Amino acid sequence: MKKQLLIISTLFISMLSFAQGIVFEKGTWKEVLEKAKQTNKPIFVDVYSSWYEPSKKMNNEVFTLDEVGKVYNANFVCYQIDAVKGEGIEFVKKYDVKYYPTFLFIKPDGTLFSREVGTMHSSDFIKAPKTALDDLKDPKPMVVWDKEYPAKKNDPVFLLDYINKRDKRGETITELFNEYLAVLPEERRTSDMIVDFYNKARYLNANSLAYKNLMKNKVKFFQKMNETVYIFLYEGVMNSVSVAAKTKDEQLLNSAIEALDQIPKSTARSSKEVFYMEYYWTTKDWTQYLKYATTYCNDQLMNISLDSISISDKATYDQLVKDVSSGKLTKQNDSIFLAQLKVITKYIKRDLISEKLNNIAWEVFLKISDVKGLQNALRWSKRSLEIYPKNPAWMDTYANLLYKLGQKEEAVAIEQEALNLVTKDKSEGFKNTLQKMKTGEKTW
């Protein structure tokens, strides 16, 4: 009976551990290698640093998931090692670990055969074992390619094979693509194979060789890619501005704006002022943000007439109705989808222009105290309501701007009207704002 109870208890503990996610072995690295030999399983190692937030995130939010545990516990002996303590110090040297967390897949004899770096969403983390086990069967796994790369990065044959290997695994090839172009003679930088790489290495950096090559040879590439070449160039501008803003790199920002000027205006869907606004909004330089917002709104958005908006919306909607009637949209045979599409399309330009004016006015309201800037924002907000009257959200912006400019009575009246127009489930924010206005509290 005692033996039976012991078995049941052991099974219960095992099931409990399994349900809690990955079961990590305790003990030394030598003991883990020994267990791997006994079970004939490869080893999964989480190399972490207890003080580093991404490591904590994986440990708390991913490793604990039942679906993750099922995959890793079934296929690997699992182990965690602290990179800055005990055995971990020598371990990271041996396996050349530079970032945390790093996930290593190691044979029972201690040979590394696959590696992943950085935090991952649980869905991607669950897929990692398949990639690793494929590497285990591969006569030349990715870790070997990675090791050879520094010595062979100027070898075009190696780089081409390396790019194809990484692409097959679904890994980024953008930087390698730049290096491959660098070792090719210019006459080979517009081949069909290069076109294929452009389709895979999206969102380029405006300062990169890949982007400059595409820009320099856009006429040749147009013959093979048609309008797609301009779409890729535009995406490169968007990506570069985003990266520049995150890194506060004004030189990259300027390179992106210069590149934008060389793209046909029909493709460049946003003006340079919009990109400057994105940069200065991210870097929190509100003076510069206001400067470009003022130019963008006053010179562009405010000059779009109500008639042109109505004509544009009618043309777009009529074309949609015609396409539906003619059967051109037969693949979209979902009647609910088509009905929603009609609703969205009917006032698409009205909604877009008024929303832009409202959103910029709201940002100025929140971030700017300069009276002239607020007065400009009030004009933009008022225009948004001329384009799209009785929109409660737009009215809320207008009321807040009036209030910040000291026009309390009119602000309260507009906010009350906005509150009367919203549904009950969306009214709480309007009520709070209205109360603050009445009692003289800040609403920003």
Secondary structure as UniProt FT lines:
FT   HELIX           2..19
FT   STRAND          24..25
FT   HELIX           29..39
FT   STRAND          43..48
FT   TURN            50..51
FT   HELIX           53..61
FT   TURN            62..64
FT   HELIX           66..75
FT   STRAND          77..82
FT   TURN            83..84
FT   TURN            86..87
FT   HELIX           88..94
FT   TURN            95..96
FT   STRAND          102..106
FT   TURN            108..109
FT   STRAND          112..117
FT   HELIX           122..137
FT   HELIX           142..152
FT   TURN            153..154
FT   HELIX           156..168
FT   TURN            169..170
FT   HELIX           174..182
FT   HELIX           186..188
FT   TURN            189..190
FT   HELIX           192..200
FT   TURN            206..207
FT   HELIX           209..216
FT   HELIX           218..225
FT   TURN            226..227
FT   HELIX           228..247
FT   HELIX           250..260
FT   TURN            261..262
FT   TURN            265..267
FT   HELIX           272..282
FT   TURN            283..284
FT   HELIX           286..299
FT   HELIX           301..303
FT   HELIX           306..326
FT   TURN            327..331
FT   HELIX           335..346
FT   HELIX           348..367
FT   HELIX           371..387
FT   TURN            389..390
FT   HELIX           392..404
FT   TURN            405..406
FT   HELIX           408..421
FT   HELIX           424..426
FT   HELIX           428..439
//
